[in-house]
């Protein structure tokens, strides 16, 4: 099942939140990638037991303006969402 990942606000100028939903206990990894797909940082990598909606805060203060991709992997399935940092 494809995972739905959303960022709000998007575009953002300093901070944004990424939200996702878990249907079952799972290993979750969220990574931030640049516009050509290179990993910049791992934002989250853990086993999560709480089913339902989750939200992750992203501090964008250290990011340059540009297009980024947030990759979420839940167990063996991955999804991406585009996020845009503006000045």
PyMOL Python script that loads the backbone (N, CA, C, O; Angstrom):
from pymol import cmd

cmd.read_pdbstr("""\
ATOM      1  N   UNK A   1       0.835  -1.180   0.000  1.00  0.00           N
ATOM      2  CA  UNK A   1       0.000   0.000   0.000  1.00  0.00           C
ATOM      3  C   UNK A   1       0.883   1.246   0.000  1.00  0.00           C
ATOM      4  O   UNK A   1       1.778   1.368   0.836  1.00  0.00           O
ATOM      5  N   UNK A   2       0.642   2.162  -0.920  1.00  0.00           N
ATOM      6  CA  UNK A   2       1.440   3.371  -1.022  1.00  0.00           C
ATOM      7  C   UNK A   2       1.166   4.287   0.166  1.00  0.00           C
ATOM      8  O   UNK A   2       0.016   4.499   0.549  1.00  0.00           O
ATOM      9  N   UNK A   3       2.223   4.818   0.734  1.00  0.00           N
ATOM     10  CA  UNK A   3       2.105   5.695   1.891  1.00  0.00           C
ATOM     11  C   UNK A   3       1.859   7.124   1.439  1.00  0.00           C
ATOM     12  O   UNK A   3       2.421   7.571   0.439  1.00  0.00           O
ATOM     13  N   UNK A   4       1.033   7.829   2.165  1.00  0.00           N
ATOM     14  CA  UNK A   4       0.757   9.226   1.877  1.00  0.00           C
ATOM     15  C   UNK A   4       1.579  10.085   2.824  1.00  0.00           C
ATOM     16  O   UNK A   4       1.474   9.943   4.043  1.00  0.00           O
ATOM     17  N   UNK A   5       2.385  10.964   2.278  1.00  0.00           N
ATOM     18  CA  UNK A   5       3.203  11.867   3.084  1.00  0.00           C
ATOM     19  C   UNK A   5       2.927  13.284   2.598  1.00  0.00           C
ATOM     20  O   UNK A   5       2.900  13.545   1.396  1.00  0.00           O
ATOM     21  N   UNK A   6       2.723  14.188   3.538  1.00  0.00           N
ATOM     22  CA  UNK A   6       2.421  15.569   3.201  1.00  0.00           C
ATOM     23  C   UNK A   6       3.280  16.503   4.041  1.00  0.00           C
ATOM     24  O   UNK A   6       3.668  16.167   5.160  1.00  0.00           O
ATOM     25  N   UNK A   7       3.572  17.674   3.496  1.00  0.00           N
ATOM     26  CA  UNK A   7       4.310  18.700   4.224  1.00  0.00           C
ATOM     27  C   UNK A   7       3.454  19.955   4.301  1.00  0.00           C
ATOM     28  O   UNK A   7       2.797  20.335   3.331  1.00  0.00           O
ATOM     29  N   UNK A   8       3.470  20.601   5.482  1.00  0.00           N
ATOM     30  CA  UNK A   8       2.728  21.834   5.654  1.00  0.00           C
ATOM     31  C   UNK A   8       3.475  22.735   6.624  1.00  0.00           C
ATOM     32  O   UNK A   8       3.877  22.251   7.683  1.00  0.00           O
ATOM     33  N   UNK A   9       3.683  23.987   6.338  1.00  0.00           N
ATOM     34  CA  UNK A   9       3.383  24.641   5.076  1.00  0.00           C
ATOM     35  C   UNK A   9       4.364  24.228   3.996  1.00  0.00           C
ATOM     36  O   UNK A   9       5.481  23.798   4.286  1.00  0.00           O
ATOM     37  N   UNK A  10       3.949  24.358   2.780  1.00  0.00           N
ATOM     38  CA  UNK A  10       4.785  24.020   1.632  1.00  0.00           C
ATOM     39  C   UNK A  10       4.290  24.833   0.444  1.00  0.00           C
ATOM     40  O   UNK A  10       3.186  24.596  -0.045  1.00  0.00           O
ATOM     41  N   UNK A  11       5.091  25.789  -0.029  1.00  0.00           N
ATOM     42  CA  UNK A  11       6.467  26.116   0.346  1.00  0.00           C
ATOM     43  C   UNK A  11       6.567  26.691   1.764  1.00  0.00           C
ATOM     44  O   UNK A  11       5.584  27.152   2.344  1.00  0.00           O
ATOM     45  N   UNK A  12       7.793  26.644   2.297  1.00  0.00           N
ATOM     46  CA  UNK A  12       8.038  27.146   3.654  1.00  0.00           C
ATOM     47  C   UNK A  12       9.265  28.036   3.640  1.00  0.00           C
ATOM     48  O   UNK A  12      10.091  27.953   2.731  1.00  0.00           O
ATOM     49  N   UNK A  13       9.384  28.900   4.663  1.00  0.00           N
ATOM     50  CA  UNK A  13      10.568  29.763   4.716  1.00  0.00           C
ATOM     51  C   UNK A  13      11.486  29.460   5.880  1.00  0.00           C
ATOM     52  O   UNK A  13      12.664  29.814   5.826  1.00  0.00           O
ATOM     53  N   UNK A  14      10.999  28.822   6.929  1.00  0.00           N
ATOM     54  CA  UNK A  14      11.914  28.467   8.028  1.00  0.00           C
ATOM     55  C   UNK A  14      11.670  27.051   8.530  1.00  0.00           C
ATOM     56  O   UNK A  14      12.622  26.287   8.693  1.00  0.00           O
ATOM     57  N   UNK A  15      10.417  26.684   8.777  1.00  0.00           N
ATOM     58  CA  UNK A  15      10.112  25.362   9.315  1.00  0.00           C
ATOM     59  C   UNK A  15       8.890  24.782   8.611  1.00  0.00           C
ATOM     60  O   UNK A  15       8.044  25.510   8.092  1.00  0.00           O
ATOM     61  N   UNK A  16       8.820  23.461   8.606  1.00  0.00           N
ATOM     62  CA  UNK A  16       7.663  22.773   8.057  1.00  0.00           C
ATOM     63  C   UNK A  16       7.440  21.497   8.854  1.00  0.00           C
ATOM     64  O   UNK A  16       8.311  21.061   9.606  1.00  0.00           O
ATOM     65  N   UNK A  17       6.291  20.917   8.685  1.00  0.00           N
ATOM     66  CA  UNK A  17       5.962  19.641   9.312  1.00  0.00           C
ATOM     67  C   UNK A  17       5.682  18.622   8.224  1.00  0.00           C
ATOM     68  O   UNK A  17       5.095  18.947   7.192  1.00  0.00           O
ATOM     69  N   UNK A  18       6.101  17.395   8.456  1.00  0.00           N
ATOM     70  CA  UNK A  18       5.778  16.287   7.562  1.00  0.00           C
ATOM     71  C   UNK A  18       4.836  15.376   8.322  1.00  0.00           C
ATOM     72  O   UNK A  18       5.117  14.988   9.456  1.00  0.00           O
ATOM     73  N   UNK A  19       3.721  15.035   7.700  1.00  0.00           N
ATOM     74  CA  UNK A  19       2.771  14.143   8.349  1.00  0.00           C
ATOM     75  C   UNK A  19       2.628  12.858   7.546  1.00  0.00           C
ATOM     76  O   UNK A  19       2.738  12.849   6.320  1.00  0.00           O
ATOM     77  N   UNK A  20       2.380  11.777   8.270  1.00  0.00           N
ATOM     78  CA  UNK A  20       2.202  10.464   7.667  1.00  0.00           C
ATOM     79  C   UNK A  20       1.344   9.624   8.592  1.00  0.00           C
ATOM     80  O   UNK A  20       1.138   9.977   9.753  1.00  0.00           O
ATOM     81  N   UNK A  21       0.851   8.527   8.082  1.00  0.00           N
ATOM     82  CA  UNK A  21      -0.045   7.674   8.843  1.00  0.00           C
ATOM     83  C   UNK A  21       0.466   6.243   8.850  1.00  0.00           C
ATOM     84  O   UNK A  21       0.953   5.742   7.836  1.00  0.00           O
ATOM     85  N   UNK A  22       0.352   5.588  10.000  1.00  0.00           N
ATOM     86  CA  UNK A  22       0.733   4.182  10.122  1.00  0.00           C
ATOM     87  C   UNK A  22      -0.511   3.325  10.306  1.00  0.00           C
ATOM     88  O   UNK A  22      -1.389   3.643  11.108  1.00  0.00           O
ATOM     89  N   UNK A  23      -0.573   2.243   9.556  1.00  0.00           N
ATOM     90  CA  UNK A  23      -1.680   1.300   9.661  1.00  0.00           C
ATOM     91  C   UNK A  23      -1.375   0.185  10.657  1.00  0.00           C
ATOM     92  O   UNK A  23      -2.274  -0.513  11.124  1.00  0.00           O
ATOM     93  N   UNK A  24      -0.064   0.031  10.977  1.00  0.00           N
ATOM     94  CA  UNK A  24       0.382  -1.026  11.887  1.00  0.00           C
ATOM     95  C   UNK A  24       1.732  -0.624  12.453  1.00  0.00           C
ATOM     96  O   UNK A  24       2.320   0.363  12.011  1.00  0.00           O
ATOM     97  N   UNK A  25       2.228  -1.371  13.419  1.00  0.00           N
ATOM     98  CA  UNK A  25       3.586  -1.138  13.914  1.00  0.00           C
ATOM     99  C   UNK A  25       4.535  -1.287  12.746  1.00  0.00           C
ATOM    100  O   UNK A  25       4.362  -2.177  11.914  1.00  0.00           O
ATOM    101  N   UNK A  26       5.557  -0.407  12.671  1.00  0.00           N
ATOM    102  CA  UNK A  26       6.440  -0.439  11.510  1.00  0.00           C
ATOM    103  C   UNK A  26       7.773   0.225  11.825  1.00  0.00           C
ATOM    104  O   UNK A  26       7.899   0.983  12.787  1.00  0.00           O
ATOM    105  N   UNK A  27       8.755  -0.077  10.997  1.00  0.00           N
ATOM    106  CA  UNK A  27      10.028   0.621  11.021  1.00  0.00           C
ATOM    107  C   UNK A  27       9.906   1.789  10.058  1.00  0.00           C
ATOM    108  O   UNK A  27       9.600   1.605   8.880  1.00  0.00           O
ATOM    109  N   UNK A  28      10.150   3.002  10.569  1.00  0.00           N
ATOM    110  CA  UNK A  28       9.949   4.217   9.789  1.00  0.00           C
ATOM    111  C   UNK A  28      11.277   4.943   9.629  1.00  0.00           C
ATOM    112  O   UNK A  28      12.030   5.118  10.586  1.00  0.00           O
ATOM    113  N   UNK A  29      11.548   5.363   8.391  1.00  0.00           N
ATOM    114  CA  UNK A  29      12.722   6.169   8.094  1.00  0.00           C
ATOM    115  C   UNK A  29      12.268   7.356   7.253  1.00  0.00           C
ATOM    116  O   UNK A  29      11.556   7.192   6.262  1.00  0.00           O
ATOM    117  N   UNK A  30      12.688   8.552   7.657  1.00  0.00           N
ATOM    118  CA  UNK A  30      12.382   9.748   6.882  1.00  0.00           C
ATOM    119  C   UNK A  30      13.703  10.447   6.588  1.00  0.00           C
ATOM    120  O   UNK A  30      14.463  10.787   7.495  1.00  0.00           O
ATOM    121  N   UNK A  31      13.958  10.652   5.290  1.00  0.00           N
ATOM    122  CA  UNK A  31      15.210  11.272   4.851  1.00  0.00           C
ATOM    123  C   UNK A  31      14.918  12.489   3.992  1.00  0.00           C
ATOM    124  O   UNK A  31      13.930  12.528   3.260  1.00  0.00           O
ATOM    125  N   UNK A  32      15.786  13.474   4.092  1.00  0.00           N
ATOM    126  CA  UNK A  32      15.693  14.668   3.278  1.00  0.00           C
ATOM    127  C   UNK A  32      16.722  14.552   2.162  1.00  0.00           C
ATOM    128  O   UNK A  32      17.897  14.285   2.414  1.00  0.00           O
ATOM    129  N   UNK A  33      16.274  14.753   0.928  1.00  0.00           N
ATOM    130  CA  UNK A  33      17.145  14.639  -0.240  1.00  0.00           C
ATOM    131  C   UNK A  33      17.139  15.952  -1.015  1.00  0.00           C
ATOM    132  O   UNK A  33      16.163  16.701  -0.973  1.00  0.00           O
ATOM    133  N   UNK A  34      18.240  16.228  -1.726  1.00  0.00           N
ATOM    134  CA  UNK A  34      18.287  17.437  -2.544  1.00  0.00           C
ATOM    135  C   UNK A  34      17.537  17.211  -3.855  1.00  0.00           C
ATOM    136  O   UNK A  34      16.941  16.153  -4.057  1.00  0.00           O
ATOM    137  N   UNK A  35      17.566  18.182  -4.728  1.00  0.00           N
ATOM    138  CA  UNK A  35      16.761  18.131  -5.948  1.00  0.00           C
ATOM    139  C   UNK A  35      17.212  17.056  -6.933  1.00  0.00           C
ATOM    140  O   UNK A  35      16.464  16.722  -7.852  1.00  0.00           O
ATOM    141  N   UNK A  36      18.416  16.506  -6.763  1.00  0.00           N
ATOM    142  CA  UNK A  36      18.862  15.422  -7.649  1.00  0.00           C
ATOM    143  C   UNK A  36      18.851  14.063  -6.939  1.00  0.00           C
ATOM    144  O   UNK A  36      19.405  13.084  -7.440  1.00  0.00           O
ATOM    145  N   UNK A  37      18.215  14.022  -5.771  1.00  0.00           N
ATOM    146  CA  UNK A  37      18.002  12.761  -5.089  1.00  0.00           C
ATOM    147  C   UNK A  37      19.074  12.330  -4.111  1.00  0.00           C
ATOM    148  O   UNK A  37      18.985  11.242  -3.544  1.00  0.00           O
ATOM    149  N   UNK A  38      20.093  13.161  -3.899  1.00  0.00           N
ATOM    150  CA  UNK A  38      21.142  12.810  -2.947  1.00  0.00           C
ATOM    151  C   UNK A  38      20.653  13.069  -1.520  1.00  0.00           C
ATOM    152  O   UNK A  38      20.071  14.115  -1.232  1.00  0.00           O
ATOM    153  N   UNK A  39      20.896  12.108  -0.639  1.00  0.00           N
ATOM    154  CA  UNK A  39      20.477  12.236   0.751  1.00  0.00           C
ATOM    155  C   UNK A  39      21.268  13.334   1.449  1.00  0.00           C
ATOM    156  O   UNK A  39      22.498  13.365   1.389  1.00  0.00           O
ATOM    157  N   UNK A  40      20.548  14.231   2.111  1.00  0.00           N
ATOM    158  CA  UNK A  40      21.163  15.311   2.886  1.00  0.00           C
ATOM    159  C   UNK A  40      21.238  14.926   4.351  1.00  0.00           C
ATOM    160  O   UNK A  40      22.261  15.113   5.009  1.00  0.00           O
ATOM    161  N   UNK A  41      20.123  14.380   4.854  1.00  0.00           N
ATOM    162  CA  UNK A  41      20.110  13.982   6.263  1.00  0.00           C
ATOM    163  C   UNK A  41      19.001  12.984   6.532  1.00  0.00           C
ATOM    164  O   UNK A  41      18.008  12.913   5.809  1.00  0.00           O
ATOM    165  N   UNK A  42      19.196  12.218   7.588  1.00  0.00           N
ATOM    166  CA  UNK A  42      18.159  11.319   8.079  1.00  0.00           C
ATOM    167  C   UNK A  42      17.446  12.050   9.210  1.00  0.00           C
ATOM    168  O   UNK A  42      18.054  12.396  10.223  1.00  0.00           O
ATOM    169  N   UNK A  43      16.158  12.278   9.027  1.00  0.00           N
ATOM    170  CA  UNK A  43      15.371  13.015  10.010  1.00  0.00           C
ATOM    171  C   UNK A  43      14.790  12.101  11.080  1.00  0.00           C
ATOM    172  O   UNK A  43      14.568  12.517  12.217  1.00  0.00           O
ATOM    173  N   UNK A  44      14.544  10.836  10.695  1.00  0.00           N
ATOM    174  CA  UNK A  44      13.943   9.876  11.615  1.00  0.00           C
ATOM    175  C   UNK A  44      14.298   8.478  11.149  1.00  0.00           C
ATOM    176  O   UNK A  44      14.272   8.196   9.951  1.00  0.00           O
ATOM    177  N   UNK A  45      14.625   7.609  12.076  1.00  0.00           N
ATOM    178  CA  UNK A  45      14.877   6.201  11.772  1.00  0.00           C
ATOM    179  C   UNK A  45      14.616   5.414  13.050  1.00  0.00           C
ATOM    180  O   UNK A  45      15.467   5.344  13.937  1.00  0.00           O
ATOM    181  N   UNK A  46      13.411   4.815  13.129  1.00  0.00           N
ATOM    182  CA  UNK A  46      13.052   4.104  14.350  1.00  0.00           C
ATOM    183  C   UNK A  46      11.868   3.180  14.118  1.00  0.00           C
ATOM    184  O   UNK A  46      11.152   3.284  13.122  1.00  0.00           O
ATOM    185  N   UNK A  47      11.689   2.285  15.056  1.00  0.00           N
ATOM    186  CA  UNK A  47      10.512   1.423  15.069  1.00  0.00           C
ATOM    187  C   UNK A  47       9.414   2.177  15.800  1.00  0.00           C
ATOM    188  O   UNK A  47       9.629   2.685  16.901  1.00  0.00           O
ATOM    189  N   UNK A  48       8.231   2.252  15.187  1.00  0.00           N
ATOM    190  CA  UNK A  48       7.119   2.969  15.802  1.00  0.00           C
ATOM    191  C   UNK A  48       5.970   2.005  16.043  1.00  0.00           C
ATOM    192  O   UNK A  48       5.600   1.225  15.166  1.00  0.00           O
ATOM    193  N   UNK A  49       5.411   2.070  17.244  1.00  0.00           N
ATOM    194  CA  UNK A  49       4.337   1.154  17.637  1.00  0.00           C
ATOM    195  C   UNK A  49       2.967   1.803  17.630  1.00  0.00           C
ATOM    196  O   UNK A  49       1.953   1.109  17.701  1.00  0.00           O
ATOM    197  N   UNK A  50       2.920   3.135  17.545  1.00  0.00           N
ATOM    198  CA  UNK A  50       1.648   3.844  17.618  1.00  0.00           C
ATOM    199  C   UNK A  50       1.003   3.937  16.239  1.00  0.00           C
ATOM    200  O   UNK A  50       1.560   4.545  15.325  1.00  0.00           O
ATOM    201  N   UNK A  51      -0.152   3.342  16.096  1.00  0.00           N
ATOM    202  CA  UNK A  51      -0.906   3.364  14.851  1.00  0.00           C
ATOM    203  C   UNK A  51      -1.625   4.708  14.739  1.00  0.00           C
ATOM    204  O   UNK A  51      -2.072   5.263  15.743  1.00  0.00           O
ATOM    205  N   UNK A  52      -1.735   5.231  13.512  1.00  0.00           N
ATOM    206  CA  UNK A  52      -2.463   6.477  13.283  1.00  0.00           C
ATOM    207  C   UNK A  52      -1.582   7.554  12.691  1.00  0.00           C
ATOM    208  O   UNK A  52      -0.552   7.277  12.078  1.00  0.00           O
ATOM    209  N   UNK A  53      -2.012   8.793  12.889  1.00  0.00           N
ATOM    210  CA  UNK A  53      -1.330   9.950  12.311  1.00  0.00           C
ATOM    211  C   UNK A  53      -0.088  10.322  13.123  1.00  0.00           C
ATOM    212  O   UNK A  53      -0.085  10.268  14.353  1.00  0.00           O
ATOM    213  N   UNK A  54       0.966  10.700  12.395  1.00  0.00           N
ATOM    214  CA  UNK A  54       2.215  11.152  13.000  1.00  0.00           C
ATOM    215  C   UNK A  54       2.645  12.435  12.312  1.00  0.00           C
ATOM    216  O   UNK A  54       2.323  12.662  11.146  1.00  0.00           O
ATOM    217  N   UNK A  55       3.380  13.279  13.044  1.00  0.00           N
ATOM    218  CA  UNK A  55       3.864  14.536  12.493  1.00  0.00           C
ATOM    219  C   UNK A  55       5.318  14.729  12.921  1.00  0.00           C
ATOM    220  O   UNK A  55       5.664  14.527  14.085  1.00  0.00           O
ATOM    221  N   UNK A  56       6.164  15.121  11.966  1.00  0.00           N
ATOM    222  CA  UNK A  56       7.578  15.348  12.242  1.00  0.00           C
ATOM    223  C   UNK A  56       7.934  16.791  11.899  1.00  0.00           C
ATOM    224  O   UNK A  56       7.674  17.246  10.785  1.00  0.00           O
ATOM    225  N   UNK A  57       8.524  17.508  12.844  1.00  0.00           N
ATOM    226  CA  UNK A  57       8.957  18.893  12.648  1.00  0.00           C
ATOM    227  C   UNK A  57      10.277  18.911  11.892  1.00  0.00           C
ATOM    228  O   UNK A  57      11.204  18.175  12.232  1.00  0.00           O
ATOM    229  N   UNK A  58      10.361  19.751  10.868  1.00  0.00           N
ATOM    230  CA  UNK A  58      11.620  19.937  10.131  1.00  0.00           C
ATOM    231  C   UNK A  58      12.057  21.383  10.312  1.00  0.00           C
ATOM    232  O   UNK A  58      11.357  22.311   9.906  1.00  0.00           O
ATOM    233  N   UNK A  59      13.215  21.562  10.922  1.00  0.00           N
ATOM    234  CA  UNK A  59      13.803  22.886  11.076  1.00  0.00           C
ATOM    235  C   UNK A  59      14.560  23.202   9.792  1.00  0.00           C
ATOM    236  O   UNK A  59      15.605  22.611   9.520  1.00  0.00           O
ATOM    237  N   UNK A  60      14.038  24.124   9.014  1.00  0.00           N
ATOM    238  CA  UNK A  60      14.643  24.467   7.731  1.00  0.00           C
ATOM    239  C   UNK A  60      15.611  25.622   7.788  1.00  0.00           C
ATOM    240  O   UNK A  60      16.066  26.097   6.747  1.00  0.00           O
ATOM    241  N   UNK A  61      15.941  26.091   8.992  1.00  0.00           N
ATOM    242  CA  UNK A  61      16.840  27.239   9.133  1.00  0.00           C
ATOM    243  C   UNK A  61      18.198  27.014   8.458  1.00  0.00           C
ATOM    244  O   UNK A  61      18.789  27.964   7.944  1.00  0.00           O
ATOM    245  N   UNK A  62      18.697  25.781   8.450  1.00  0.00           N
ATOM    246  CA  UNK A  62      20.016  25.491   7.886  1.00  0.00           C
ATOM    247  C   UNK A  62      19.976  25.187   6.384  1.00  0.00           C
ATOM    248  O   UNK A  62      21.023  24.992   5.766  1.00  0.00           O
ATOM    249  N   UNK A  63      18.781  25.145   5.795  1.00  0.00           N
ATOM    250  CA  UNK A  63      18.650  24.808   4.384  1.00  0.00           C
ATOM    251  C   UNK A  63      18.688  26.055   3.508  1.00  0.00           C
ATOM    252  O   UNK A  63      18.155  27.102   3.876  1.00  0.00           O
ATOM    253  N   UNK A  64      19.322  25.932   2.352  1.00  0.00           N
ATOM    254  CA  UNK A  64      19.278  26.993   1.356  1.00  0.00           C
ATOM    255  C   UNK A  64      17.926  26.949   0.659  1.00  0.00           C
ATOM    256  O   UNK A  64      17.247  25.922   0.671  1.00  0.00           O
ATOM    257  N   UNK A  65      17.541  28.050   0.059  1.00  0.00           N
ATOM    258  CA  UNK A  65      16.307  28.066  -0.723  1.00  0.00           C
ATOM    259  C   UNK A  65      16.456  27.069  -1.871  1.00  0.00           C
ATOM    260  O   UNK A  65      17.522  26.967  -2.479  1.00  0.00           O
ATOM    261  N   UNK A  66      15.384  26.339  -2.161  1.00  0.00           N
ATOM    262  CA  UNK A  66      15.439  25.378  -3.258  1.00  0.00           C
ATOM    263  C   UNK A  66      14.401  24.291  -3.099  1.00  0.00           C
ATOM    264  O   UNK A  66      13.555  24.330  -2.205  1.00  0.00           O
ATOM    265  N   UNK A  67      14.489  23.318  -3.993  1.00  0.00           N
ATOM    266  CA  UNK A  67      13.568  22.184  -4.011  1.00  0.00           C
ATOM    267  C   UNK A  67      14.231  20.999  -3.324  1.00  0.00           C
ATOM    268  O   UNK A  67      15.393  20.684  -3.582  1.00  0.00           O
ATOM    269  N   UNK A  68      13.482  20.353  -2.453  1.00  0.00           N
ATOM    270  CA  UNK A  68      13.944  19.173  -1.728  1.00  0.00           C
ATOM    271  C   UNK A  68      12.891  18.078  -1.837  1.00  0.00           C
ATOM    272  O   UNK A  68      11.735  18.337  -2.172  1.00  0.00           O
ATOM    273  N   UNK A  69      13.306  16.867  -1.552  1.00  0.00           N
ATOM    274  CA  UNK A  69      12.383  15.741  -1.507  1.00  0.00           C
ATOM    275  C   UNK A  69      12.494  15.083  -0.144  1.00  0.00           C
ATOM    276  O   UNK A  69      13.587  14.858   0.375  1.00  0.00           O
ATOM    277  N   UNK A  70      11.359  14.788   0.411  1.00  0.00           N
ATOM    278  CA  UNK A  70      11.295  14.088   1.679  1.00  0.00           C
ATOM    279  C   UNK A  70      10.887  12.654   1.362  1.00  0.00           C
ATOM    280  O   UNK A  70       9.811  12.418   0.813  1.00  0.00           O
ATOM    281  N   UNK A  71      11.745  11.698   1.707  1.00  0.00           N
ATOM    282  CA  UNK A  71      11.489  10.289   1.428  1.00  0.00           C
ATOM    283  C   UNK A  71      11.101   9.597   2.725  1.00  0.00           C
ATOM    284  O   UNK A  71      11.830   9.662   3.715  1.00  0.00           O
ATOM    285  N   UNK A  72       9.958   8.939   2.715  1.00  0.00           N
ATOM    286  CA  UNK A  72       9.533   8.160   3.868  1.00  0.00           C
ATOM    287  C   UNK A  72       9.528   6.692   3.474  1.00  0.00           C
ATOM    288  O   UNK A  72       8.966   6.311   2.447  1.00  0.00           O
ATOM    289  N   UNK A  73      10.159   5.879   4.300  1.00  0.00           N
ATOM    290  CA  UNK A  73      10.151   4.431   4.105  1.00  0.00           C
ATOM    291  C   UNK A  73       9.470   3.822   5.321  1.00  0.00           C
ATOM    292  O   UNK A  73       9.892   4.023   6.460  1.00  0.00           O
ATOM    293  N   UNK A  74       8.417   3.081   5.054  1.00  0.00           N
ATOM    294  CA  UNK A  74       7.706   2.374   6.105  1.00  0.00           C
ATOM    295  C   UNK A  74       7.822   0.898   5.778  1.00  0.00           C
ATOM    296  O   UNK A  74       7.270   0.414   4.789  1.00  0.00           O
ATOM    297  N   UNK A  75       8.560   0.187   6.640  1.00  0.00           N
ATOM    298  CA  UNK A  75       8.960  -1.190   6.362  1.00  0.00           C
ATOM    299  C   UNK A  75       9.668  -1.204   5.005  1.00  0.00           C
ATOM    300  O   UNK A  75      10.728  -0.591   4.886  1.00  0.00           O
ATOM    301  N   UNK A  76       9.145  -1.863   3.992  1.00  0.00           N
ATOM    302  CA  UNK A  76       9.870  -1.966   2.718  1.00  0.00           C
ATOM    303  C   UNK A  76       9.303  -1.066   1.625  1.00  0.00           C
ATOM    304  O   UNK A  76       9.761  -1.130   0.484  1.00  0.00           O
ATOM    305  N   UNK A  77       8.316  -0.226   1.948  1.00  0.00           N
ATOM    306  CA  UNK A  77       7.705   0.651   0.950  1.00  0.00           C
ATOM    307  C   UNK A  77       8.149   2.097   1.153  1.00  0.00           C
ATOM    308  O   UNK A  77       8.259   2.572   2.283  1.00  0.00           O
ATOM    309  N   UNK A  78       8.403   2.791   0.036  1.00  0.00           N
ATOM    310  CA  UNK A  78       8.854   4.184   0.107  1.00  0.00           C
ATOM    311  C   UNK A  78       7.947   5.100  -0.702  1.00  0.00           C
ATOM    312  O   UNK A  78       7.377   4.705  -1.719  1.00  0.00           O
ATOM    313  N   UNK A  79       7.830   6.334  -0.222  1.00  0.00           N
ATOM    314  CA  UNK A  79       7.099   7.393  -0.919  1.00  0.00           C
ATOM    315  C   UNK A  79       7.897   8.677  -0.793  1.00  0.00           C
ATOM    316  O   UNK A  79       8.720   8.828   0.109  1.00  0.00           O
ATOM    317  N   UNK A  80       7.642   9.602  -1.711  1.00  0.00           N
ATOM    318  CA  UNK A  80       8.323  10.894  -1.707  1.00  0.00           C
ATOM    319  C   UNK A  80       7.302  12.024  -1.744  1.00  0.00           C
ATOM    320  O   UNK A  80       6.190  11.865  -2.247  1.00  0.00           O
ATOM    321  N   UNK A  81       7.709  13.176  -1.196  1.00  0.00           N
ATOM    322  CA  UNK A  81       6.952  14.392  -1.403  1.00  0.00           C
ATOM    323  C   UNK A  81       7.951  15.512  -1.655  1.00  0.00           C
ATOM    324  O   UNK A  81       9.025  15.548  -1.055  1.00  0.00           O
ATOM    325  N   UNK A  82       7.588  16.420  -2.543  1.00  0.00           N
ATOM    326  CA  UNK A  82       8.454  17.557  -2.848  1.00  0.00           C
ATOM    327  C   UNK A  82       8.151  18.674  -1.856  1.00  0.00           C
ATOM    328  O   UNK A  82       6.990  18.994  -1.602  1.00  0.00           O
ATOM    329  N   UNK A  83       9.207  19.260  -1.301  1.00  0.00           N
ATOM    330  CA  UNK A  83       9.043  20.429  -0.439  1.00  0.00           C
ATOM    331  C   UNK A  83       9.915  21.549  -0.992  1.00  0.00           C
ATOM    332  O   UNK A  83      10.988  21.296  -1.540  1.00  0.00           O
ATOM    333  N   UNK A  84       9.456  22.769  -0.848  1.00  0.00           N
ATOM    334  CA  UNK A  84      10.150  23.916  -1.417  1.00  0.00           C
ATOM    335  C   UNK A  84      10.471  24.901  -0.312  1.00  0.00           C
ATOM    336  O   UNK A  84       9.585  25.353   0.413  1.00  0.00           O
ATOM    337  N   UNK A  85      11.758  25.232  -0.190  1.00  0.00           N
ATOM    338  CA  UNK A  85      12.235  26.211   0.790  1.00  0.00           C
ATOM    339  C   UNK A  85      12.420  27.538   0.060  1.00  0.00           C
ATOM    340  O   UNK A  85      13.126  27.605  -0.946  1.00  0.00           O
ATOM    341  N   UNK A  86      11.779  28.599   0.571  1.00  0.00           N
ATOM    342  CA  UNK A  86      11.926  29.924   0.004  1.00  0.00           C
ATOM    343  C   UNK A  86      12.600  30.821   1.045  1.00  0.00           C
ATOM    344  O   UNK A  86      12.601  30.504   2.234  1.00  0.00           O
ATOM    345  N   UNK A  87      13.158  31.912   0.608  1.00  0.00           N
ATOM    346  CA  UNK A  87      13.797  32.847   1.551  1.00  0.00           C
ATOM    347  C   UNK A  87      12.783  33.722   2.211  1.00  0.00           C
ATOM    348  O   UNK A  87      13.139  34.567   3.032  1.00  0.00           O
TER     349      UNK A  87
END
""", "prot")
cmd.dss("prot")
cmd.show_as("cartoon", "prot")
cmd.util.cbc("prot")
cmd.orient("prot")
